[in-house]
Amino acid sequence: MTPDSQQIATEWLVDAGLRPTRQRVTLAELLVGDGRHRHVTAESLFEASKTKGASVSLATVYNTLRAFCDAGVLQEITVDGSKSYFDTNTHDHPHFYWEDEARLSDAPSDQLVIQRLPDAPEGVEIASVDVVIRLRKV
Ligand SMILES: [Zn+2]
């Protein structure tokens, strides 16, 4: 971890209105410290934090990811009922889900065309549309 990545992480937290506690900064560094977007699961972030020698419990990772989502700096993408991915890119964009590797990556937005959505039922509006394209080896 470089001072730069720590600074990027701290600013990311402060901009989101989150108090930059030590554990939050540690996890934010792993998420955005290199200035690039990434997709993580709670488990993969937990493993990454262990590799970096940080002592953060899996429960803390879950709670922190939840707090980052609530603050609007992470987007949660549910691929199947049980597995959530967290994306540091919060703009609407489609995803590829690599079934063999259980990995999520961005799909090219410029190739996606959604022509029409079903009307929302009475009394509700469409909050968002998630596009997850599942891939498997041929
Ligand atoms: Zn993404």
Residues whose N, C-alpha, C, O or C-beta is under 5 A from the ligand:
A	BS01	ZN	D87 N89 D106
